[in-house]
């Protein structure tokens, strides 16, 4: 907070320059409309704001405000010195005056920031401009794939199914289908949504109680429009999630086994080829000296034979 007050005392702007800058910014923001940015829980989120016209001015300050609360302030003087103050480590690019990029970066999106409004102001002495940028922030998080299971009850020949998912935001839409097309009767579905106290994320449990044939298929769908996300799980004639996971695991095991066997076969063939080449080279090396010895023996035998002398008889 002391840095914040120091920044206020440090602002000394030439009146005509400050007035010209404010007039320029008011003209630029006249056509600006509100826009919303989607932030995913736990990830950084950027609120874009581009004003290249500010790069030609010196000795000015800007403020980002969440509603009426200041969350970031920065002052640039004529010597290029910068003084900044922020809440929760929010920031803007360090070269903002040169590029005109005054986008605000929040280090981590949180559900408590949902539907917040952020505005950027230019300050000159006791004066301030109209909002240069106005952005609204929407927060969302993906739900886990729902799990559907059947409770074994024999009351009134009715069957009870439970659908559960967790870790998403905002509150989703849940609906059931019977045999992929039939909507359940009125009053057969009860849905409970629980907000976790620390993370503000939602856990959801939906119960379907209905009288249907044993071979019928029921599906539970959780729709999160903010994430453009639709997750569906089924129970019944088609494999349930446990069976699907088992078959999927067996398929992965079979694939890996086939790959390992293929690698072993290729390695065996390569090794056999390598042995054949070694054997041929050794055989060749053995045969060449043998040929040389036979030639030497032949020459020696010819030398030892007596020469035939011709006579007149």
N, C-alpha and C positions, 0 to 999 in steps of 0.2 A: 504494500500500500504506500510505503514511503517513496518507491520508485514512481508510482502513479502521481503523487503530489509533486515530485521533482519534475516530472514531465510537464505538469501544468505551469510551474514557475518558469520552465525553460522556454516556453513558447513566446517568442518575440517576432512578430511578423510585420513587415512593411504594410501599412493599411491598404494602399492601392493594389498591391500584389495579391493580398489575401482576398480583397473584394472581387478582383478579376477571377481568381481561382474558384471562389464559391459560385459566381455567376456562371462560369463555364460548366461546373458540375451540375448545377440545377438544370441547365439546358440539356445536358447529356442524359440525365435520369428521367426526363419528362415522359419518355415512352416506355420506361421499365415496368414490367408486369411481374407479379408474384409468380414464383415457380417453386416446385417441390423437388427435393433430392431424397433418394432412398438410401438409407444406411443399414447395413447388416450388423446385427449385434456382435460385438467383440472385434469388429474390423474398423480401420480408419475410414473416415468419411470426409469428402471435400465439398465445400460450398463454393461454387465457382463465382468469381467476380472479376471482370476485366475492364479496366479503364486506362487505356494507353495515354489519354490526354494528361493525366497527372504526372507523367514522366518529365514534362518540360518545366515543372515548378520545383522550388526548393523551400525549405523551412515551413513544413506543414505537418499535420498529424491526422491520423485516422483512428476511428473506433469501430469495433464490431460489438454489437449489443444483442443479447438474447432478451427479447422483449425490451425492457428498460434497463436491464442490468448489463454493465460493461464486462465483456469477457476477454477483450484484447484491445490494447492501445499501443500505438507506435508513433514516435516523433522523429522527423528527419530535419536537420539544420543545414545551413548553407555550407558547412565544412564537411558534410557527408557523415556526421555522427548520428547514431541511431539510439534511441531509448525506447525500450519495449516493456510492457507489463501484460500478464495474461493470467487466466484462471484455468487450472487443470491442464496446463501445457498445450493449450491451443496455439496455433501459429499461422503465419503467412509466409510466403517465399521471401528470402532475404534480399532478393533483387527486385522486389515489388516496384519501387520508384522507377527503375530502368525499363522494366518490361510492361508495367501497368497491370500485372497480375496480382490482385489483392485477395485471392481466394483464401478462405479460412479452412484450415485442416483441424478436425477434431481427432484426437488420438484413438478413441474407441467409442463406437456407437453403443448406446444403452437405451433400453426401453423408456427410461424416465425422460429422455430427450424427445420422445415421440410428439409430433405436431408442434414442435417449437418453432418460433419465428426469429430469424437472425437478420440484422440490418447493418449496413456499413455507412458511416457518416464521415464527412470531412470537417475538420475543426480549424478555425483561424481566430485566435484570440478568444473573445467571448461569443463569437458567431459559430454557427454550424450549418452545414448544407442540409438539403433534403436527403433522404436515404439514397445513396448511390446504388446499392444492391439490396434487394429484399428477397430472402430465401426462406422457405419452410422446409422442415426436416421431418421425414417419415422414417420410422424404424420398423424393421421386420427381421424375423428369424425363421429358419426352416423347421418344420415338425419332423419327427422321426416317422418312418413308415409304420402305419398302424398295425397292431396285433389284434387278430380276431380269434376268439375262442368260444366254445359252447359250454354252458353250464347244464349239467344233467339234472333235470327236474321232470317230475311226472304229474304235476298239478294241472288239471284241465287239459291234458294233452298239449300243453304249450311248451315251446322251446325258448330258451333265453340265451342270447348271444351278447358278448361284451367286446367292445372295441376301445383300445387304449393307445394314446400317443402322447408325446411329451416334448418339452424343450422348444416350443415355437412361440411366435409373436407376430401379429396381434391375435386376438381370439378368432378361431377359424369357424368355418361353416361345416357341419357334419350332416351327412345324409346316408340312408341305407337303401339298398335295392334287393329284391328277392328275384332270383333267377334272371338277374341282369337287366330286368325291365320293369318289374312290378314294385310300386312304392308300398311301404308298409302301411297298415291301417292307422287312422288317427288314434293317438293315445298309447301307441305301442312302443314309442321311443322316449327314453329319458336320458338327457345329456347333462353331465356335471363338468364344469370348468373350474380349475383351481389355479390361482396365481401364486407362484413361488415368492416368498417374502424378500429374498436377497436379490435374485436375478430378475424378478418381475416377468419371467417367462411363464407360459401356460402349460399345464398338464390337463388332458381332456379324457374323459371316460364316458362312453355312450352305451346304453343298454337297450337291446331290442327284445321284446317279449311278444311272440307271435305263434299262431297255430299253423304250421306248414308241414308238408310231407318230409319224411326223414331224408329223402334224396334231393331235397331242394338246396339251392345254392344261395347264400346271402353274401352281400358285399358291403363293406363300410368304406366311405370316401371322406377324406378330410381335405378341405379346400382352403388355401391361404391366398386370397387375391393379391395381397401386397407383394408376395413373392412370385406370383403367377405360377403357383404350385398346386398340383392335385395328386394326392396319394390315395391309392385304393388297395385294400386287401380283401380276400375272399375266404369263405369257409363253406365246405359242402362237397359237391360232386367233383369239383376241381381240387387238386392237391392243396391241402392246407399249408400254412407257412412252414411248419416243422417238416412235413414231407418234402416240400419243395427244397428246403435247405439240405435235407439228406440226399436227395437226388442230385442237386447241384454239386454237393461235395463229392459224390461218387463220380460224377462226370469229370470234375477237376482231377481226381485221383487217377482215373483211367487215362486222361490226356497226358498227365505227367509221366505215368508208367510207359505209355507208348513212346513218348519222346526219349525217355531214358533207354529203352530197348533199342530204338533206332540209333542212338548215339553209340551204344555198345556194339551193334552190328557194324556200323561204319568204322569204328575203331579197330574191330577184329579184322575186317577186310584190309584195312590200311596196314595193319601189323603183319598180316600174311604176305602182302605184296612186298613189304620191306624185308621180310625173311627170305623170300624168293630171290630178291636182288642180291642179298648178302651171299646166299649159297652159290649163285651163278658167278659172282666175282671171285669167291674162294676157289671154285672149280677151275676157273680160267687161270687163276694164279698158280694152281697146282699143275695144270697140264702144260704150261709153257716151259718150266724147268725140265719136265720129263722129255719133251721133244728135244731140248738141247742136249740132254744126256745121251739119248739114242743116237743123235748125230755124231757125238764125240766117240761113242763106242764103235760106230761104223768106220770112222776114219782110222781109229786105232787098229781095228781088225785088218783093214786094207793095207796098212803100213807093215804089219807083221807077216803078211803073205809073201813068199819068195817070188822074185821076178822070173818069168819064163825066158830062157835064153834060146834063141834060135840057132841051130847048127846046120851044116851042109849035108848031114846024113839024111 
